[in-house]
Amino acid sequence: MSSRRERIEAMLEDDPHDTFLRYSLAMELGKESRHDESLERLGELTRDDPPYVPAFFMAAQQLVELDRIDEARTFLREGIEQARAQNDSHAAAEMSEYLAMLGAHGE
């Protein structure tokens, strides 16, 4: 039986531009502690046109787990800007709260 990651990779072979599959793969890689690969894939999603807003938040959370707080703040700031540009006030608010929490504990 193949793993969830392997099944996602197989589906991506058929549709390599599927945003949700790409995001799902990044999340699976993170669960497998393959953080560099996960963060690279999340970064790619943030550079899409338009950027995939959830990728900013997930990258930031993963970076915090790795104690890379400054990088996490950068992703959050960019994510808030993109969320607002895409009229996603809920995501902007969530990332703003997380950024405020990091500021209170990370500086």
C-alpha positions in Angstrom: 0.0 0.0 0.0 1.3 3.4 -0.9 1.6 6.3 1.5 -0.6 9.4 1.4 2.4 11.3 0.1 3.0 8.8 -2.7 -0.6 8.9 -3.7 -0.5 12.7 -3.9 2.7 12.6 -5.9 1.0 10.2 -8.4 -1.9 12.5 -8.8 0.5 15.4 -9.3 2.0 13.5 -12.3 -1.4 13.9 -14.0 -1.9 17.5 -13.0 1.4 19.1 -11.8 -0.2 22.6 -11.5 -3.0 21.6 -9.2 -2.7 24.0 -6.3 -4.4 21.9 -3.7 -2.4 18.8 -4.5 0.8 20.8 -4.4 -0.2 22.2 -1.0 -1.2 18.8 0.2 2.2 17.4 -0.8 4.0 20.2 1.1 2.0 19.4 4.2 2.7 15.7 4.0 6.4 16.4 3.6 6.2 18.6 6.7 4.6 15.7 8.6 7.4 13.5 7.6 9.9 16.1 9.0 11.2 16.8 5.5 11.1 20.5 6.3 13.4 21.8 3.6 11.3 20.1 0.9 8.1 21.2 2.5 9.2 24.8 2.9 10.4 24.9 -0.7 7.1 23.7 -2.0 5.2 26.1 0.2 7.5 28.9 -1.0 6.6 28.0 -4.6 2.9 28.3 -3.8 3.5 31.8 -2.4 5.1 32.8 -5.6 2.2 31.6 -7.8 0.1 34.2 -9.5 -2.0 34.7 -7.5 -0.1 33.4 -4.5 -1.8 30.7 -2.5 -2.6 32.4 0.8 -2.7 29.4 3.1 0.9 28.5 2.2 2.2 31.7 3.9 0.6 30.7 7.2 1.6 27.0 7.0 5.2 28.0 6.1 5.3 30.4 9.1 4.0 27.8 11.5 6.6 25.3 10.3 9.4 27.8 10.6 8.3 28.6 14.2 8.6 24.9 15.0 12.1 25.0 13.6 12.9 28.1 15.7 13.3 30.3 12.6 11.2 33.1 13.9 12.4 35.9 11.7 11.7 33.9 8.6 8.3 33.1 9.9 7.6 36.8 10.5 8.5 37.5 6.9 6.1 34.9 5.6 3.4 36.3 7.8 3.9 39.9 6.7 3.8 38.9 3.1 0.8 36.6 3.7 -1.2 39.3 5.4 -0.5 41.6 2.4 -1.6 38.9 -0.1 -4.7 37.9 1.9 -5.8 41.6 2.0 -5.1 41.9 -1.8 -7.3 38.8 -2.3 -10.0 40.1 0.0 -9.4 37.2 2.5 -10.0 39.1 5.7 -10.2 35.9 7.8 -6.8 34.7 6.7 -5.3 38.2 7.2 -6.7 38.3 10.7 -5.4 34.9 11.6 -1.9 35.7 10.4 -2.0 39.1 12.1 -2.8 37.4 15.4 0.0 34.9 14.9 2.4 37.6 14.0 1.4 39.6 17.1 2.0 36.5 19.3 5.4 36.0 17.8 6.3 39.6 18.4 5.3 39.3 22.0 7.4 36.1 22.5 10.1 36.3 19.9 11.7 39.7 20.4 
